[in-house]
């Protein structure tokens, strides 16, 4: 475990305190789970962007290959 110092907006802190009290969950555990969830969310977004980028590259190559096949005279 790493110990960090963190500045939190008053509204976010108050909301967090209210929620952890209702959940009967330690604040530290709640914040760790929130950060973990946020990290997973952003990793997924980054992966999605990368896949879209790579899909565009594959699409371009596929269209070029399709044009090449269309230009072949099979001499029916």
N, C-alpha and C positions, 0 to 999 in steps of 0.2 A: 504494500500500500504506500502511496505517496501522499504527503500532506501538502495542501496548497492553501493559499490565502485567496479569497474570492470576494469581489464586490458585487452585490446583487441589488437591483433596484428594489426600493421599499415595497412596491406593490407586489412584485414577484415573490419576495421573501414572505410577506404577509399571507399571500395565497398559498404558498408552499407550507407554511406553518399550519394553516387551517386544514389543508388536505392531509398532511402527515398525522395530525391529531385524530382526524376522522378515521384514517386507515390504521392507526396504531402501529405505524411503521417508523423506524428511526430516520431522522432527516438525512443522515449520511447515506443510508441505503437507498432512499428515495431519489436523492440527487445522482447517485451512481447509476441507478437504473435509467433515469432520465437522460443522462449523458450517453449511456450505452445505446439507448433507443435512437437518439439524435444522430450518433455516429453511424449506426446501421442505415438509417434513413439517407444520410448524405452519401455513404458508400454506394448505396443502391442507385441514387441519382447520378453519381459519377459513372457507374457502370452503364447505366442507360444511355448517357451521352456518348460514351465510348462505343457502344454497340451501334448507335445511330450513325456515328461517323464511319465506322468500319462497314456498316451495311451500305452506306452511300458509295464507298469504294468498290465493294463487290458488285453493286448494281451497275456501276459504270463498266466494269470489266465484263459482266454478263451481257450487257447490251452490245459491246464491241464484238464479243464472240458470236452472238446471235446474228449481227450484221455480216460477219465473215461467212457463216453457214448459209445465209440467204443469197450470198453472191456466188456460191458454188453452183456450177452447171453440172448436174448429174447426168445429162444426156439421156433422158427417158427414152 
